[in-house]
């Protein structure tokens, strides 16, 4: 990856697309699938930028305010979609998680369920990775999704350090 500007431009475009509107369209399966897909793609792009050292610690250290609900059932490949019965959504707890954690939940997610608010705008996403599915399902509000996309889309590191690591046999690259 040579230039990150074009990636970040797309990330910012997604952030605008997810913002609430005064008259949201009626629900359709296509609308929900596209929202799920766009959220996943945008977080994949963030992860790619992180791994290419095109984002600074401003993004990687950002702590999102999300919610988790404990698993109360046996999750498997035949029932992972049934979050109402597999997780105690009434016992959700607020937690703070970094951007890498959220990228992993969305990219490796077996569970993904977009939900809408009372005004019919997207409220956010329930998701969990294959590694977390028997622990918690995470609810990521759309306001946090937008905030993360804006932080990453506007993040241009101004300092980079490369230190050779004998144990890794490679350079460790860090941005500000």
Beta strands, then each sheet from edge to edge (+ up, - down):
strand 1: 63-70
strand 2: 93-98
strand 3: 109-116
strand 4: 122-129
strand 5: 136-141
strand 6: 160-165
strand 7: 170-175
sheet 1: 2+ 1- 5+ 4- 3+
sheet 2: 6+ 7-
end
